[in-house]
Amino acid sequence: MPEAITRARTEDFGAIWQFYADVCTQQEHDQYSPMWTLGVYPAEEDIRGHLEAGEFYLTSRDGRIAGALVLTPHEDPEYAHIPWPTPAADDEVAVIHLLAVHPRMRGKHIGAMLAEGAIALARTMGKRVIHLDVVHQNLAASRIYKQAGFTFVGPFQVFYEDTGLMHFDMYEYVL
């Protein structure tokens, strides 16, 4: 059983980088994937920035990272054009990024535990809603969020500086 979700520390960077390297390498063998490119997204400077801001969370098993996520305490500017069902000010929104399960830990409900942990964390932060995007057709990730109670908002194009214009399925969770 994985340990509880804990806030990552800056000294965890090396293990986190290796974790995402393993996740990104596995993608070429997966039917569904987030379509990440290590060094672009996730990028080293982004991971370090989230660590320094205290936004990175981990769960471990046997002393190794089993799953990870970022929970930012504000709306993403790239989401400004999305017609979210629940009106909320930017500071009333938390956003999930980089939620992943280590390839060796799949099938153990760690993704569901991470989604539920993000919900609990957002509640303690006093947020009203959680927003996130899933690469269109990443059915495995969409299933995790739907089972956790997230509502599918719709398919949208979102432009990120590092990855360009991409098609995403947008989700919302009302706290």
Backbone bond lengths (Angstrom), bond angles and torsions (degrees), N, CA, C in turn:
res aa  C-N    CA-C-N  psi(-1)  N-CA   C-N-CA  omega(-1)  CA-C   N-CA-C  phi
1 M - - - 1.458 - - 1.523 109.00 -
2 P 1.363 117.55 134.46 1.466 119.18 178.15 1.525 111.18 -67.82
3 E 1.306 113.80 155.95 1.456 119.69 175.41 1.531 108.62 -75.44
4 A 1.314 116.67 173.63 1.458 121.51 178.40 1.524 110.63 -64.21
5 I 1.310 115.34 164.74 1.458 120.55 175.82 1.524 108.29 -77.10
6 T 1.321 115.51 129.09 1.459 120.76 179.93 1.520 109.80 -128.02
7 R 1.310 115.74 155.33 1.463 120.56 176.79 1.524 108.79 -71.75
8 A 1.308 115.70 131.16 1.464 120.99 178.44 1.520 110.25 -73.50
9 R 1.313 114.99 156.33 1.465 121.76 178.55 1.529 108.92 -111.66
10 T 1.317 116.40 157.55 1.468 119.45 -178.73 1.524 111.69 -57.49
11 E 1.335 117.58 -32.07 1.463 119.90 179.28 1.531 113.12 -72.20
12 D 1.334 117.86 -6.17 1.463 122.16 175.32 1.530 112.29 -82.90
13 F 1.339 117.56 -1.73 1.461 120.05 -173.30 1.530 113.02 -52.59
14 G 1.314 118.68 -48.28 1.466 121.43 -177.07 1.521 112.14 -58.22
15 A 1.319 117.11 -45.26 1.463 121.17 179.28 1.525 110.97 -67.56
16 I 1.330 116.88 -37.12 1.469 120.48 178.74 1.523 110.14 -67.42
17 W 1.332 116.98 -42.77 1.467 120.59 179.17 1.529 110.05 -60.38
18 Q 1.325 116.79 -43.29 1.466 120.82 178.65 1.527 111.07 -65.30
19 F 1.327 116.26 -38.62 1.461 121.56 176.84 1.529 110.51 -56.80
20 Y 1.336 116.95 -50.95 1.466 120.11 -179.37 1.531 111.95 -70.22
21 A 1.324 117.78 -29.51 1.466 120.05 173.63 1.529 109.44 -62.47
22 D 1.323 117.04 -43.16 1.466 121.12 177.91 1.525 111.01 -64.04
23 V 1.327 117.37 -43.17 1.472 121.55 179.27 1.526 110.04 -62.65
24 C 1.334 116.93 -46.31 1.471 120.60 -178.03 1.528 111.68 -66.91
25 T 1.310 118.14 -37.81 1.462 121.32 177.97 1.526 110.73 -64.17
26 Q 1.315 117.21 -38.95 1.468 121.94 -178.30 1.533 111.94 -66.96
27 Q 1.317 117.77 -25.77 1.468 121.33 -175.47 1.522 114.11 -52.86
28 E 1.327 117.20 -37.08 1.463 119.63 -176.76 1.528 112.20 -65.67
29 H 1.319 117.03 -14.51 1.466 121.95 179.69 1.524 112.43 -104.11
30 D 1.321 117.04 -3.31 1.465 121.71 -174.34 1.519 111.64 -95.49
31 Q 1.324 115.38 146.24 1.456 120.18 174.06 1.525 110.33 -70.31
32 Y 1.329 116.20 -39.69 1.465 122.45 179.37 1.518 107.86 -122.11
33 S 1.330 116.38 139.43 1.456 118.25 179.03 1.526 109.72 -153.35
34 P 1.339 115.41 164.10 1.466 119.12 177.28 1.526 113.41 -77.09
35 M 1.324 117.21 -7.81 1.463 122.41 -179.43 1.532 112.18 61.85
36 W 1.324 115.85 41.39 1.451 121.26 178.66 1.517 110.24 -85.03
37 T 1.336 115.72 152.67 1.456 123.31 173.74 1.519 107.61 -125.05
38 L 1.325 116.41 109.95 1.452 120.44 -178.66 1.527 109.87 -56.52
39 G 1.306 115.80 130.70 1.463 121.68 -177.77 1.515 112.50 98.72
40 V 1.343 116.38 -22.95 1.462 121.82 174.33 1.530 107.79 -104.57
41 Y 1.306 115.95 -62.14 1.459 123.53 171.19 1.507 107.39 -150.21
42 P 1.301 116.89 108.45 1.463 127.68 5.54 1.532 112.52 -78.41
43 A 1.320 114.46 144.08 1.460 122.05 178.18 1.530 108.96 -107.23
44 E 1.314 115.23 149.87 1.462 120.50 -178.52 1.531 111.89 -55.37
45 E 1.343 116.11 -45.29 1.471 118.50 -177.03 1.527 111.99 -66.77
46 D 1.328 117.31 -31.27 1.471 120.20 177.24 1.525 110.51 -68.58
47 I 1.328 116.30 -45.56 1.465 119.37 179.50 1.522 110.16 -61.59
48 R 1.323 116.54 -46.06 1.478 119.21 178.66 1.527 111.33 -61.12
49 G 1.331 116.99 -41.10 1.466 120.22 179.17 1.520 112.49 -63.11
50 H 1.334 116.91 -43.03 1.474 120.05 178.12 1.528 111.18 -66.81
51 L 1.326 116.66 -36.30 1.467 119.76 176.23 1.524 110.90 -63.16
52 E 1.331 116.45 -47.58 1.467 120.52 -178.96 1.525 111.57 -64.27
53 A 1.336 117.09 -32.12 1.462 121.18 179.62 1.531 112.16 -81.73
54 G 1.330 118.23 -5.82 1.457 121.25 -179.42 1.521 113.06 74.39
55 E 1.344 117.21 28.44 1.468 121.73 -175.48 1.530 113.31 -103.84
56 F 1.325 117.32 0.16 1.465 121.32 -176.53 1.523 109.69 -98.89
57 Y 1.336 116.29 135.06 1.461 121.88 -179.57 1.521 109.88 -130.39
58 L 1.325 115.14 145.35 1.453 121.80 -176.64 1.522 110.54 -132.02
59 T 1.313 115.04 156.31 1.453 121.51 163.80 1.512 106.36 -130.10
60 S 1.315 115.83 143.70 1.459 120.78 -174.27 1.523 111.07 -124.32
61 R 1.311 113.41 159.99 1.462 121.07 173.09 1.514 106.65 -143.15
62 D 1.304 116.07 128.23 1.466 121.77 -179.69 1.527 111.39 54.01
63 G 1.329 116.54 38.45 1.457 121.28 176.09 1.514 115.79 77.67
64 R 1.344 117.69 5.99 1.471 121.56 179.91 1.516 109.21 -120.62
65 I 1.332 116.30 150.69 1.461 120.42 178.94 1.526 109.30 -65.70
66 A 1.324 115.85 123.56 1.466 121.92 177.52 1.523 110.70 -99.33
67 G 1.332 116.19 -30.17 1.455 121.19 -179.47 1.512 110.54 -160.02
68 A 1.324 115.00 158.59 1.465 120.09 -177.38 1.520 109.79 -150.64
69 L 1.320 114.75 158.33 1.459 121.05 173.62 1.516 109.63 -161.24
70 V 1.317 114.24 160.13 1.464 122.70 171.85 1.516 106.50 -113.39
71 L 1.324 116.68 136.40 1.460 122.04 174.85 1.522 107.73 -126.44
72 T 1.335 116.16 104.69 1.463 120.12 -179.80 1.531 109.27 -87.31
73 P 1.329 117.42 145.52 1.467 121.01 -174.90 1.532 114.62 -91.78
74 H 1.336 116.33 30.96 1.465 120.06 -178.51 1.520 108.91 -161.17
75 E 1.302 115.40 159.76 1.466 120.64 178.35 1.528 110.37 -66.69
76 D 1.313 115.50 147.05 1.465 120.21 174.31 1.523 109.62 -77.53
77 P 1.321 118.56 133.45 1.471 120.14 177.17 1.532 111.88 -59.61
78 E 1.334 116.83 -29.41 1.467 120.67 -179.79 1.530 112.39 -67.98
79 Y 1.316 117.22 -13.36 1.464 122.08 -179.69 1.536 112.88 -94.20
80 A 1.313 117.91 5.59 1.473 121.26 -174.41 1.523 112.91 -58.93
81 H 1.326 118.47 -29.77 1.464 121.46 -177.30 1.536 113.54 -88.89
82 I 1.321 117.48 -2.08 1.463 120.77 -177.94 1.538 108.76 -81.56
83 P 1.338 117.39 129.19 1.477 120.25 178.34 1.535 111.09 -82.14
84 W 1.326 116.22 75.22 1.460 120.48 -177.91 1.531 110.23 -61.59
85 P 1.316 118.14 139.69 1.470 120.75 -178.66 1.524 113.78 -66.76
86 T 1.335 116.58 -30.77 1.459 120.09 -176.81 1.523 109.45 -105.78
87 P 1.332 117.62 114.17 1.467 119.38 178.04 1.533 110.29 -64.60
88 A 1.326 116.18 131.59 1.462 121.22 179.29 1.520 108.91 -155.71
89 A 1.325 115.30 141.07 1.467 120.74 174.45 1.528 108.48 -69.25
90 D 1.320 116.42 156.14 1.462 121.06 -177.97 1.527 112.62 -52.32
91 D 1.344 117.01 -38.06 1.465 119.56 -178.33 1.527 113.37 -81.93
92 E 1.336 117.70 0.28 1.463 121.82 175.31 1.533 111.85 -98.69
93 V 1.334 115.51 3.74 1.465 121.93 -175.16 1.529 109.41 -114.46
94 A 1.327 115.51 139.09 1.461 121.84 167.08 1.525 106.06 -111.50
95 V 1.326 117.17 149.33 1.464 121.31 -179.76 1.524 109.18 -127.93
96 I 1.326 115.49 131.97 1.460 121.44 176.84 1.531 108.81 -90.17
97 H 1.324 115.00 132.53 1.460 122.90 175.06 1.527 108.65 -132.11
98 L 1.311 115.91 155.07 1.462 123.58 168.59 1.526 114.88 54.88
99 L 1.316 117.80 28.73 1.457 119.10 176.66 1.524 108.00 -70.06
100 A 1.326 115.40 124.42 1.461 120.31 -178.13 1.520 109.88 -150.90
101 V 1.323 113.99 154.33 1.458 122.74 175.04 1.525 107.02 -118.25
102 H 1.304 116.12 137.18 1.464 119.52 179.03 1.529 108.95 -61.35
103 P 1.332 117.65 138.77 1.470 120.48 -178.22 1.530 114.40 -51.48
104 R 1.331 118.21 -35.18 1.471 120.65 179.84 1.533 112.57 -75.02
105 M 1.317 117.08 -11.03 1.465 121.00 -175.89 1.529 113.08 -106.60
106 R 1.306 117.04 4.83 1.458 120.07 -178.35 1.525 111.02 -65.82
107 G 1.338 114.96 152.95 1.453 120.64 178.33 1.516 113.78 81.64
108 K 1.304 117.45 9.55 1.465 122.09 -178.35 1.532 111.68 -113.89
109 H 1.323 117.46 15.70 1.473 124.65 177.53 1.534 113.38 65.07
110 I 1.327 116.74 23.61 1.463 120.48 179.68 1.525 110.42 -71.13
111 G 1.331 117.90 -38.10 1.463 120.35 176.98 1.521 111.48 -59.20
112 A 1.318 116.64 -43.98 1.469 120.62 177.99 1.526 110.67 -63.78
113 M 1.328 116.42 -41.32 1.457 120.02 178.75 1.530 111.00 -63.20
114 L 1.330 117.06 -39.45 1.464 120.35 178.21 1.527 111.06 -65.39
115 A 1.329 117.19 -43.10 1.473 120.30 178.72 1.526 110.07 -62.24
116 E 1.315 117.08 -45.19 1.475 120.39 178.37 1.523 111.08 -65.09
117 G 1.331 116.79 -36.82 1.458 120.14 176.85 1.517 111.96 -65.01
118 A 1.334 117.12 -38.66 1.470 120.65 177.41 1.526 110.47 -63.85
119 I 1.323 116.36 -38.93 1.472 120.30 177.33 1.526 109.57 -61.58
120 A 1.313 117.32 -47.18 1.468 120.87 179.61 1.524 111.40 -62.57
121 L 1.331 117.04 -42.27 1.466 120.46 178.76 1.528 111.13 -62.93
122 A 1.335 117.09 -43.78 1.469 120.37 -179.92 1.528 110.70 -62.94
123 R 1.317 116.25 -36.63 1.479 119.26 176.74 1.525 110.83 -62.73
124 T 1.333 116.58 -44.69 1.465 118.89 -179.52 1.522 111.62 -66.54
125 M 1.335 116.48 -23.94 1.463 121.14 176.62 1.530 111.65 -80.12
126 G 1.332 117.11 -7.18 1.460 121.22 -179.88 1.518 114.11 78.02
127 K 1.324 117.69 24.68 1.464 121.12 -178.74 1.523 111.01 -80.71
128 R 1.328 116.77 158.23 1.475 122.71 177.72 1.517 112.13 -94.18
129 V 1.347 116.82 -35.33 1.456 120.80 -177.20 1.520 110.00 -145.60
130 I 1.338 113.87 160.78 1.456 121.71 171.72 1.525 106.57 -119.03
131 H 1.316 116.18 136.77 1.466 122.19 175.25 1.528 108.85 -119.92
132 L 1.323 115.17 155.45 1.457 120.19 175.00 1.511 109.41 -165.50
133 D 1.324 113.99 163.31 1.460 119.97 173.92 1.515 108.98 -123.46
134 V 1.332 114.52 149.12 1.460 122.89 175.92 1.521 106.14 -127.23
135 V 1.330 117.11 132.18 1.456 119.59 176.52 1.523 108.22 -52.02
136 H 1.336 114.93 129.99 1.467 120.71 -178.64 1.526 109.99 -51.21
137 Q 1.293 115.93 134.55 1.470 124.57 179.87 1.525 114.47 77.19
138 N 1.341 118.90 9.44 1.461 120.24 172.50 1.529 106.45 -85.40
139 L 1.320 114.89 79.86 1.454 121.28 -172.31 1.521 113.27 -64.45
140 A 1.316 117.92 -31.66 1.467 120.70 179.85 1.529 110.37 -63.83
141 A 1.331 117.12 -46.90 1.470 120.37 179.12 1.525 110.76 -66.81
142 S 1.323 117.08 -43.04 1.472 119.84 179.34 1.522 111.16 -58.83
143 R 1.328 116.68 -40.39 1.465 120.62 179.79 1.528 110.88 -61.66
144 I 1.324 117.29 -42.72 1.473 120.66 179.31 1.520 110.47 -59.15
145 Y 1.334 116.68 -47.20 1.465 119.40 -177.27 1.525 112.00 -68.51
146 K 1.320 117.56 -40.84 1.468 119.94 178.24 1.528 110.90 -62.09
147 Q 1.329 117.13 -42.46 1.464 120.45 179.03 1.518 112.23 -65.41
148 A 1.322 117.15 -27.55 1.467 121.45 178.08 1.529 112.08 -81.76
149 G 1.340 117.08 -4.93 1.452 120.02 177.09 1.516 115.75 102.61
150 F 1.330 117.23 7.23 1.459 119.73 177.03 1.524 109.25 -73.20
151 T 1.316 116.05 147.26 1.463 123.01 178.49 1.520 109.49 -99.88
152 F 1.325 115.84 131.64 1.458 121.29 175.07 1.522 108.13 -72.10
153 V 1.322 116.99 122.68 1.468 122.23 -178.70 1.521 110.57 -91.82
154 G 1.338 116.48 -35.06 1.453 120.16 178.22 1.499 111.81 146.71
155 P 1.334 115.58 171.06 1.460 119.75 175.85 1.534 109.69 -86.91
156 F 1.317 115.82 135.19 1.461 120.97 -179.22 1.518 109.65 -143.74
157 Q 1.311 115.18 157.52 1.449 120.61 170.82 1.525 107.68 -93.91
158 V 1.324 115.23 136.08 1.458 121.39 178.37 1.523 107.25 -131.07
159 F 1.327 116.00 134.51 1.454 121.33 177.89 1.516 109.03 -101.17
160 Y 1.327 115.32 123.16 1.457 122.14 172.11 1.514 107.61 -114.34
161 E 1.303 116.68 139.97 1.468 121.98 -179.19 1.527 112.00 -55.67
162 D 1.337 116.88 -38.34 1.465 119.51 -175.05 1.526 114.11 -83.74
163 T 1.321 118.20 -28.49 1.470 120.28 -175.69 1.519 113.89 -114.34
164 G 1.330 118.13 -12.49 1.456 121.40 -178.56 1.523 112.03 84.44
165 L 1.319 115.70 -163.91 1.458 122.21 -178.26 1.524 109.14 -79.93
166 M 1.337 115.58 125.17 1.464 120.83 -179.11 1.519 110.17 -136.15
167 H 1.317 115.70 159.26 1.467 122.37 176.71 1.527 109.19 -92.63
168 F 1.326 114.92 126.94 1.464 120.83 -179.08 1.519 110.22 -129.99
169 D 1.327 115.07 153.44 1.451 121.85 166.37 1.520 105.75 -98.30
170 M 1.327 115.83 127.03 1.458 120.88 -175.50 1.530 109.34 -99.87
171 Y 1.345 114.99 141.24 1.457 121.71 -178.98 1.512 110.33 -130.42
172 E 1.349 114.62 151.41 1.456 121.79 178.09 1.528 109.03 -136.34
173 Y 1.309 115.51 144.71 1.458 122.61 173.68 1.514 107.06 -127.70
174 V 1.325 117.50 123.52 1.458 121.93 178.63 1.528 108.06 -91.41
175 L 1.316 115.62 124.03 1.469 120.83 -178.12 1.521 111.83 -86.84
